[in-house]
Amino acid sequence: MQTGPREITTPFRPIPLDVPEGMAPNEFFNSTENLNDLENNNGLLRNPENLLLYRKALGHSNLFDTSIIYNTSQCILNPLGRPVRRTQVPDNVKHVWNRMNQIIIDYMLELFPDPADTLILAGEASLDATWPLTSPGVPSIRMLHNHFIAFDMEQLRNAKLADSDNPNLTDGGQHSLFQQHMRDVYRDFFEGLDLHVLKLADDDSSTIALTGYPQGLPSWEIQGGAESLRDIRFWREYDVILKGFIDFYRTFFTQVSTRNAPMPKTAWFPDQVESKLLFNNEFLATAKMVRDRCITDAKYANAIRWQPAFKQLIYRNDDGKLIVTISQNSIGNAITELLGVVVKRTPDAAAYEKDEPALIEKLLEIRRRLIRADLGEGIETASWGKD
């Protein structure tokens, strides 16, 4: 069977929401009004930490698809001021969020035990693009949220090959600036991080054989598997990966913006930044290349994401091991594309309703387990009760 990214079609039920006249869809989707609809029509569970578990109305997969959003829409009205990555979340909220993640991933592994049958992933993408809300590709809900998704491997095996030149498949090769020009610097920087639960994985063990993705990214095996997700040390190291990425990204684009700029004041690992980045000729030569192009190419410069933009996820490889990886985020791409799965979502209420009962049954079981662990209370909607 040919290896390559796959494109699948996922039906959804059209959402009965009208965007007010004169308002762009992206502006409306970031509004409190839209988030109220999400909670009231698709909400499963909420807690005092403002974490909301909900059904994805525009899902990636009708086999299994849900999200937790840090719903700050009513307490932080400025969409650009809301937390959009783990490092911006208060410790007490992150503690609860990590426990919710662990329980949901554990349930996914129980529900789909065989990696040959099901591709499973859990992860997040940064949402703080630096262009106006109305620009193409800006995320529709500018708040931190996690994805929990399962794909039927048989569906993927039977799916058509996706266009490998799709600009959203940006996890390696010619599409990724870091991987194309600074792969050795990037890996060397990550190798210097203090990790014990996470062990650096080679490309063969981290790649999904069917799709050939992820491509060329630093990846880590979670030693101890699902049991390690119950250990707070894993979640601290998961944050270390993100902090390292943020340091690399900020340092690089600071140098792109201003030649010989000082180290970012907010660097998490200043010694690493100084020794492995600011004294590395390859790193600085690449920054110069991008800077020179920005000066002469207005379209290229306008597409730069000057603030850290990433996708970070936990997924199961072909051997059943849990892997962590992190990548640059591109304009408009989905987290599934990091694993080579391109989802084409189509409005088809009848097709969606065939899958809906089994999907809802799984989501309500997750809710039951979270309530039992004192992680929130149920939400009543037109589709399900509070209990």
VOTORTI-214850 format. One line per field, with one value per residue: residue number from 1; z, x, y of N, C-alpha, C in turn. Coordinates in steps of 0.05 Angstrom, whole numbers. Atoms other than C-alpha are relative to their C-alpha. Layout:
BEGIN
seq = NUM,...
n_up = Z,...
n_east = X,...
n_north = Y,...
ca_up = Z,...
ca_east = X,...
ca_north = Y,...
c_up = Z,...
c_east = X,...
c_north = Y,...
//
This chain:
BEGIN
seq = 1,2,3,4,5,6,7,8,9,10,11,12,13,14,15,16,17,18,19,20,21,22,23,24,25,26,27,28,29,30,31,32,33,34,35,36,37,38,39,40,41,42,43,44,45,46,47,48,49,50,51,52,53,54,55,56,57,58,59,60,61,62,63,64,65,66,67,68,69,70,71,72,73,74,75,76,77,78,79,80,81,82,83,84,85,86,87,88,89,90,91,92,93,94,95,96,97,98,99,100,101,102,103,104,105,106,107,108,109,110,111,112,113,114,115,116,117,118,119,120,121,122,123,124,125,126,127,128,129,130,131,132,133,134,135,136,137,138,139,140,141,142,143,144,145,146,147,148,149,150,151,152,153,154,155,156,157,158,159,160,161,162,163,164,165,166,167,168,169,170,171,172,173,174,175,176,177,178,179,180,181,182,183,184,185,186,187,188,189,190,191,192,193,194,195,196,197,198,199,200,201,202,203,204,205,206,207,208,209,210,211,212,213,214,215,216,217,218,219,220,221,222,223,224,225,226,227,228,229,230,231,232,233,234,235,236,237,238,239,240,241,242,243,244,245,246,247,248,249,250,251,252,253,254,255,256,257,258,259,260,261,262,263,264,265,266,267,268,269,270,271,272,273,274,275,276,277,278,279,280,281,282,283,284,285,286,287,288,289,290,291,292,293,294,295,296,297,298,299,300,301,302,303,304,305,306,307,308,309,310,311,312,313,314,315,316,317,318,319,320,321,322,323,324,325,326,327,328,329,330,331,332,333,334,335,336,337,338,339,340,341,342,343,344,345,346,347,348,349,350,351,352,353,354,355,356,357,358,359,360,361,362,363,364,365,366,367,368,369,370,371,372,373,374,375,376,377,378,379,380,381,382,383,384,385,386,387
n_up = 0,3,-24,6,-15,9,-2,-5,-1,-25,1,-25,1,2,-25,5,-11,20,-6,3,24,-3,-18,13,-15,-21,-22,-15,-14,-24,-17,-22,10,13,-21,-14,16,-2,-26,-4,19,3,-25,-15,-29,-7,-28,-10,12,27,21,11,17,19,25,22,20,25,-9,18,2,-13,-17,-27,3,-20,-8,-25,5,-23,8,-14,16,-15,-19,16,24,22,11,2,-27,-13,1,24,-2,-27,-18,-9,-16,-28,-8,-10,23,15,-16,7,29,4,-9,20,23,-6,-1,27,15,-10,11,28,2,-8,21,26,-10,21,18,28,6,-5,-5,-21,-7,-18,0,1,18,-9,15,0,24,-5,19,-10,-2,26,20,6,-16,-28,-13,-5,-29,-9,-28,-2,-2,7,17,-6,26,9,28,8,18,26,16,10,20,25,9,21,-9,0,15,-19,1,-15,-19,-28,-10,-4,-22,8,28,11,-11,-27,-2,-19,9,25,-3,-26,-12,-20,-22,-14,-15,-21,-22,-16,-14,-24,-21,-21,2,-11,8,29,11,28,18,28,20,7,-21,-4,25,7,25,21,11,2,-17,4,16,-8,-24,-26,-12,-24,-10,-28,-14,-19,14,-12,-29,-5,1,-27,-15,6,13,29,8,-2,23,24,0,7,29,10,-7,17,27,-2,-1,27,19,-7,5,29,12,-10,17,26,-2,-7,1,-24,-23,-25,-6,-11,-30,-12,7,-21,-2,11,6,25,21,6,10,22,21,6,8,21,26,17,-11,6,29,9,-8,19,25,-3,-3,26,17,-11,8,29,8,-19,-5,-18,-26,-13,-8,-22,-27,-17,-27,2,12,-2,-5,-18,-5,-9,17,-2,24,10,-20,-24,-19,0,10,-2,20,2,26,8,10,24,3,5,1,-22,-15,12,22,-11,4,28,5,9,-3,16,-14,18,-13,7,-26,-1,-4,-27,-20,-2,-18,-25,-25,-11,-8,-25,-21,-9,-13,-26,-18,-9,-19,-25,-14,-10,-24,-22,-9,-10,19,12,-2,26,13,14,26,13,8,-23,-26,-17,-13
n_east = 17,-17,-2,4,22,26,21,25,23,15,25,9,27,-4,6,20,-8,-3,-20,12,-7,-23,-20,-14,4,-20,6,23,-7,-15,17,13,25,-6,-8,24,14,-16,4,28,9,-19,-15,3,-8,-15,-9,-5,-24,7,-6,25,-1,22,0,-8,21,-14,-21,-19,6,25,-6,-5,-11,9,-19,2,-8,-2,20,-4,14,15,-17,-20,15,-19,-9,-29,-11,7,-21,1,-19,-2,-17,15,23,-7,-8,23,15,-16,1,26,-1,-17,15,20,-14,-9,23,10,-19,2,25,-5,-17,18,21,-13,-25,-18,-9,6,28,7,-21,10,-17,10,-19,10,-14,2,21,-5,-11,-7,14,27,18,14,-18,4,-17,0,17,27,4,-26,-4,-14,17,-12,15,-2,11,-7,6,1,-23,10,8,-24,-13,16,3,-18,-24,2,-21,-23,-8,20,-16,7,-15,-25,-16,-28,-6,-3,19,-7,-24,-19,-10,-15,-24,-13,8,-20,0,26,-2,-21,12,19,-15,-12,20,-2,23,-4,23,0,-25,-1,7,-10,21,15,20,19,15,23,-9,20,0,-27,-2,-13,-24,-25,3,-9,22,-8,17,8,-8,20,25,24,-3,-16,17,10,-23,-2,-26,4,12,-20,-18,16,-3,-28,-2,12,-17,-23,9,5,-26,-12,16,-3,-28,-5,14,-11,-23,10,10,-21,-26,-16,17,-6,17,26,-1,17,-10,2,-26,-19,-27,3,4,-26,-21,8,13,-12,-28,1,-1,21,24,1,0,27,14,-7,13,29,1,-5,24,22,-5,5,24,21,19,-13,-3,26,8,-16,13,-22,3,-1,23,-8,18,-13,19,-6,13,-9,-13,9,-7,16,-13,9,-21,5,-15,8,-7,10,27,1,25,24,-1,12,-19,-1,-18,-26,-2,5,28,13,29,18,26,22,27,17,13,9,-24,-9,19,-4,-22,3,6,-24,-18,11,-3,-28,-5,14,-16,-22,11,4,-26,-10,17,-9,-26,4,-12,20,28,12,15,24,6,23,-8,-6,6,-23,-12
n_north = -24,-24,-17,-28,-12,8,-20,13,-18,4,-16,-14,-12,-29,-14,-21,-25,-22,-20,-26,-15,-18,13,23,24,4,-18,11,25,-7,-15,14,11,26,19,8,21,24,13,7,20,22,4,24,-3,-24,0,-28,-10,-10,20,10,23,-3,15,-17,-1,3,18,13,28,8,24,-11,-27,-19,-20,-16,-27,-17,-19,-26,-19,-18,-14,-16,-7,-5,26,1,1,25,20,16,23,12,-17,-24,9,1,27,17,8,20,25,13,6,24,24,5,12,27,18,3,16,27,12,5,24,23,3,7,12,10,-22,7,-6,-28,-21,-18,-22,-21,-21,-28,-18,-28,-14,-29,-12,-29,-17,-6,22,5,11,29,18,-5,20,-10,-5,-8,9,26,25,26,18,29,9,27,6,28,5,11,-23,-13,17,-1,-28,-8,-15,-29,-14,-4,-28,-16,-16,5,23,-16,10,6,-4,-26,-20,-10,-16,11,26,-2,-15,1,25,8,-19,4,25,-3,-17,17,21,-11,-3,19,17,27,17,-1,9,-7,23,-3,-5,24,7,-21,-4,18,11,-4,-28,-11,-24,-25,1,-13,-16,12,15,13,22,-2,25,8,-1,-13,-2,-24,-23,-4,-11,-29,-5,0,-25,-21,3,-9,-29,-6,1,-25,-23,0,-9,-29,-14,2,-16,-29,-8,-1,-22,-25,-5,-8,-28,-19,13,0,-8,15,23,-7,-2,21,27,20,14,-19,11,15,-19,-14,17,16,-15,-26,4,20,-14,9,-12,-29,-3,5,-24,-21,7,-7,-29,-13,4,-17,-28,-3,15,-9,22,19,-13,-1,27,9,1,-10,12,29,14,28,23,20,21,27,19,27,9,26,21,-4,-18,-28,-18,-29,-15,-28,-11,-26,-1,-17,-15,14,30,14,16,27,0,7,29,6,4,-24,5,-17,1,-6,-1,23,7,28,17,-5,12,29,5,-16,14,14,-21,-12,19,-1,-26,0,16,-18,-18,15,5,-26,-7,18,-10,-27,-19,-17,8,3,-22,9,-13,12,27,17,-12,-8,24
ca_up = 0,-19,38,39,73,69,56,86,85,151,149,199,216,194,253,258,274,235,234,246,184,176,221,194,214,252,292,311,329,380,412,478,441,399,460,496,438,440,514,512,450,452,523,562,627,660,723,767,732,667,631,585,554,490,428,365,321,263,280,250,262,277,309,368,373,432,461,526,519,571,565,586,539,594,640,586,532,491,445,439,515,528,546,484,509,570,597,604,645,721,759,793,725,692,748,734,659,662,702,651,595,630,641,570,539,584,561,488,498,532,477,419,444,376,338,274,280,305,302,366,385,437,432,423,374,391,370,377,306,300,244,250,268,198,162,128,171,238,286,297,373,401,467,489,474,468,415,429,363,338,265,237,205,153,131,125,87,37,32,-27,-22,-3,-43,-10,-32,9,48,111,115,147,195,154,87,42,80,147,158,219,188,121,145,218,231,267,309,327,349,387,426,447,465,518,557,623,610,645,631,558,517,448,394,325,261,247,314,313,241,224,168,129,122,131,183,226,183,213,278,347,380,448,473,538,579,619,569,595,667,662,646,718,741,748,725,655,651,676,621,570,591,584,511,499,536,496,431,453,469,401,363,400,395,321,302,348,307,242,266,293,275,335,383,456,484,497,569,579,559,599,586,578,581,526,484,491,478,427,388,395,383,325,255,220,264,253,179,171,210,162,102,128,147,79,45,92,71,-4,-4,28,19,52,109,122,129,184,252,297,361,377,335,348,348,405,413,444,396,391,342,302,359,410,444,463,429,441,385,371,307,278,261,192,167,175,184,230,284,248,190,235,228,154,159,119,137,87,127,89,110,111,169,149,145,211,247,230,271,325,375,382,386,440,480,484,502,558,587,588,624,676,691,697,745,787,792,816,753,737,732,673,625,600,526,478,461,531,604,659,690
ca_east = 0,27,51,27,-21,-94,-155,-221,-291,-328,-402,-431,-499,-502,-501,-563,-525,-531,-471,-495,-495,-430,-391,-339,-348,-282,-303,-369,-339,-295,-355,-388,-453,-422,-389,-455,-486,-428,-439,-515,-522,-459,-433,-422,-388,-363,-324,-307,-240,-277,-258,-313,-318,-360,-379,-347,-403,-354,-314,-254,-280,-349,-317,-292,-281,-286,-251,-237,-236,-211,-273,-251,-301,-341,-284,-235,-274,-212,-201,-127,-119,-143,-96,-77,-23,-8,45,-8,-57,-59,-29,-95,-130,-73,-74,-148,-137,-81,-124,-180,-131,-105,-175,-197,-134,-139,-211,-190,-137,-189,-240,-191,-138,-108,-64,-77,-151,-150,-105,-114,-87,-95,-64,-69,-49,-32,-85,-50,-39,-12,-57,-128,-185,-215,-153,-157,-133,-143,-172,-247,-244,-185,-180,-138,-170,-149,-170,-184,-194,-196,-194,-214,-150,-191,-222,-153,-126,-184,-180,-149,-79,-78,-38,31,42,-18,12,-24,18,74,108,172,206,200,142,176,227,257,262,288,342,356,340,406,403,330,343,407,369,315,366,394,328,324,276,268,198,204,258,279,250,279,242,222,187,152,125,56,74,9,16,91,78,102,162,230,205,237,193,194,168,129,166,116,60,-10,11,60,2,-20,47,52,125,101,58,115,160,104,108,184,177,130,174,234,195,173,245,269,213,217,293,292,239,269,333,292,260,323,394,436,377,387,358,283,272,220,266,253,323,371,435,409,388,456,500,459,424,456,525,504,522,471,415,434,447,376,349,386,357,285,299,326,265,217,249,237,174,113,68,119,131,56,49,102,74,119,92,100,53,54,19,36,6,6,-8,-1,48,42,74,24,73,53,93,98,117,113,114,108,36,20,-37,-103,-79,-111,-76,-93,-49,11,-2,-17,-93,-129,-203,-254,-316,-382,-453,-495,-543,-569,-499,-479,-541,-523,-459,-486,-516,-451,-410,-455,-453,-377,-377,-428,-385,-326,-369,-389,-316,-298,-356,-335,-265,-295,-274,-339,-415,-458,-491,-562,-576,-631,-592,-575,-592,-549,-537
ca_north = 0,69,112,184,233,214,258,236,266,277,298,347,376,449,497,541,605,670,716,787,832,869,821,773,700,698,759,726,659,694,727,709,698,642,610,611,572,523,510,508,464,421,428,365,387,450,464,525,531,552,488,465,396,397,358,384,408,414,352,319,249,220,159,200,275,322,382,418,493,542,585,655,688,720,740,765,801,819,759,778,777,706,649,610,562,519,567,622,580,590,531,510,509,471,419,404,407,356,308,316,301,239,210,223,194,133,122,129,75,30,42,33,-16,-36,15,-25,-9,63,124,165,233,287,355,430,484,556,605,673,694,765,790,818,772,779,753,685,628,660,608,613,609,647,608,550,483,411,361,287,250,178,157,89,62,23,88,119,59,65,141,176,205,278,328,326,398,421,480,457,394,434,387,377,379,439,471,481,535,502,433,456,504,490,417,402,465,452,380,398,452,402,349,395,397,361,303,236,209,230,195,221,175,161,177,105,95,162,158,129,81,91,167,177,231,265,283,299,328,318,266,233,166,169,117,77,91,108,96,155,202,192,220,296,290,274,336,379,351,362,435,434,414,473,522,499,509,578,598,573,608,674,676,662,713,765,758,761,826,859,840,821,831,813,749,752,774,719,661,598,569,628,587,541,601,635,575,536,591,659,631,586,611,568,594,667,658,631,691,737,700,710,782,800,769,806,872,859,815,848,787,741,790,796,721,716,694,735,703,629,587,512,445,397,329,261,203,128,99,35,-5,21,68,139,193,268,316,391,431,500,518,544,587,550,479,428,389,324,344,336,261,266,265,318,325,352,370,370,390,326,320,251,221,253,227,155,162,208,158,118,182,212,148,152,226,215,160,208,257,205,189,263,276,216,246,312,348,382,378,357,406,395,408,390,326,300,311,339,270
c_up = 0,25,-9,17,-12,3,3,1,25,-2,26,-4,0,26,-5,13,-22,10,-5,-25,6,17,-14,17,23,24,17,16,25,21,23,-9,-13,21,17,-15,1,26,2,-19,-2,25,14,30,3,28,9,-11,-29,-22,-9,-19,-19,-24,-22,-21,-29,6,-21,-6,14,15,29,-4,22,7,28,-7,27,-6,16,-14,16,21,-13,-27,-24,-11,-1,28,14,-1,-24,0,29,19,10,19,30,10,9,-23,-15,14,-7,-29,-6,9,-20,-25,5,-1,-28,-18,9,-11,-30,-4,7,-22,-26,6,-22,-19,-29,-8,2,5,21,6,19,0,-5,-21,11,-18,-2,-25,4,-21,9,0,-26,-21,-4,18,29,14,8,29,12,31,0,1,-11,-19,9,-23,-5,-29,-5,-21,-27,-18,-12,-21,-27,-11,-23,11,-1,-16,19,-1,14,21,29,11,5,21,-9,-29,-9,12,26,0,18,-10,-25,4,26,15,22,24,18,18,23,23,17,16,26,23,20,1,10,-8,-31,-11,-30,-17,-27,-19,-6,21,3,-25,-2,-28,-23,-13,-4,17,29,-15,12,25,24,13,24,7,29,13,21,-12,16,30,7,-1,27,19,-7,-13,-30,-9,3,-24,-26,-2,-8,-30,-12,6,-17,-28,0,0,-28,-19,5,-7,-30,-12,11,-17,-29,1,4,1,27,25,25,4,10,30,13,-5,24,6,-11,-7,-26,-24,-8,-13,-25,-23,-7,-7,-22,-27,-18,8,-9,-30,-11,7,-20,-27,1,2,-27,-19,9,-10,-29,-9,20,6,19,28,15,10,24,26,20,28,-3,-9,-2,0,17,6,10,-20,4,-26,-8,19,26,21,-3,-6,4,-22,0,-26,-2,-10,-25,-1,-6,1,26,14,-11,-23,9,-3,-28,-6,-6,0,-17,13,-19,14,-10,25,1,5,28,20,2,20,28,25,12,10,27,24,12,15,28,20,10,22,27,15,11,25,24,12,11,-18,-15,4,-28,-9,-14,-26,-11,-8,23,26,15,12,-20
c_east = 18,-1,-5,-23,-26,-20,-27,-22,-16,-25,-6,-28,4,-9,-19,7,3,21,-13,10,23,22,12,-4,20,-4,-22,7,16,-17,-11,-26,4,8,-23,-16,16,-6,-29,-10,18,16,-6,5,15,9,7,25,-4,9,-26,6,-24,3,8,-22,11,24,19,-7,-27,2,4,13,-12,22,-5,10,2,-17,2,-16,-15,16,23,-13,18,10,31,13,-5,24,-2,21,3,15,-15,-23,8,4,-24,-17,15,0,-26,0,16,-14,-22,12,7,-24,-11,18,-1,-25,3,16,-16,-20,11,27,21,9,-5,-28,-6,24,-12,20,-14,21,-13,17,-3,-19,6,14,3,-13,-29,-18,-13,18,-5,18,1,-20,-27,-6,27,2,13,-19,16,-18,5,-14,9,-9,0,23,-9,-10,24,13,-15,-3,20,24,-5,23,23,11,-20,16,-6,15,29,18,28,4,0,-18,9,27,21,12,18,28,15,-5,20,0,-25,1,21,-11,-18,15,12,-20,1,-26,7,-22,0,28,-1,-4,12,-23,-17,-22,-22,-19,-23,6,-19,3,29,4,0,27,23,-2,13,-25,10,-19,-6,7,-21,-28,-22,3,15,-18,-13,21,3,27,-3,-10,19,19,-15,1,28,3,-12,17,25,-7,-3,27,13,-14,4,28,5,-14,7,25,-9,-8,22,26,15,-16,8,-19,-27,0,-16,11,-1,28,22,27,-1,-2,27,20,-7,-13,15,29,2,-2,-22,-27,-2,1,-29,-18,5,-15,-30,-3,3,-24,-23,3,-9,-26,-22,-19,12,2,-27,-10,16,-17,22,-1,-1,-26,7,-23,16,-20,12,-15,11,12,-9,6,-16,13,-10,23,-9,16,-11,10,-8,-29,1,-27,-23,1,-12,21,3,20,29,6,-7,-29,-13,-30,-16,-27,-23,-26,-17,-12,-7,24,11,-17,3,22,-5,-6,25,20,-9,3,28,5,-14,14,25,-10,-5,26,11,-15,8,26,-1,13,-21,-28,-11,-16,-24,-3,-24,6,5,-6,25,14,6
c_north = 25,17,29,10,-8,23,-15,21,-6,17,13,11,30,14,23,27,20,20,27,15,19,-11,-24,-25,-4,19,-11,-24,5,14,-17,-13,-28,-21,-9,-22,-26,-15,-10,-22,-24,-5,-25,3,26,-2,29,12,11,-19,-13,-23,1,-18,19,0,-2,-18,-9,-29,-5,-26,9,27,17,19,10,28,15,25,26,22,21,16,16,6,5,-27,-3,-2,-26,-20,-18,-22,-7,18,25,-7,0,-29,-17,-9,-22,-27,-16,-8,-25,-25,-7,-14,-29,-19,-5,-18,-29,-14,-6,-26,-25,-6,-10,-12,-7,22,-7,7,30,17,19,22,19,23,27,15,28,15,30,9,30,18,5,-25,-7,-12,-29,-17,5,-18,12,4,5,-5,-27,-23,-24,-16,-29,-14,-29,-3,-30,-5,-12,22,15,-16,2,28,7,15,30,12,6,28,18,16,-5,-24,10,-11,-8,6,29,21,12,13,-13,-26,2,13,-4,-26,-8,18,-5,-25,3,17,-17,-21,9,4,-23,-17,-28,-19,-2,-7,6,-25,5,3,-24,-6,21,4,-20,-10,6,28,10,25,-8,-3,16,16,-13,-12,-15,-22,6,-26,-7,2,15,4,26,25,6,12,29,6,1,27,24,-1,8,30,9,0,26,24,1,10,30,16,0,19,30,10,4,25,27,8,7,30,20,-14,3,9,-15,-23,9,-1,-22,-28,-18,-13,18,-11,-15,19,13,-19,-15,15,25,-1,-21,14,-8,12,30,5,-4,24,23,-5,9,30,14,-3,17,29,5,-13,5,-23,-21,11,0,-27,-11,0,6,-12,-30,-13,-29,-19,-20,-22,-25,-19,-27,-9,-28,-23,3,17,29,18,29,14,29,11,29,-3,17,14,-20,-30,-11,-17,-29,-2,-4,-30,-8,-6,27,-5,20,-2,10,0,-23,-11,-30,-19,3,-15,-30,-6,13,-16,-13,21,12,-19,0,26,1,-18,15,18,-13,-4,26,9,-16,9,28,21,17,-11,0,24,-13,15,-14,-29,-19,15,7,-24,-22
//
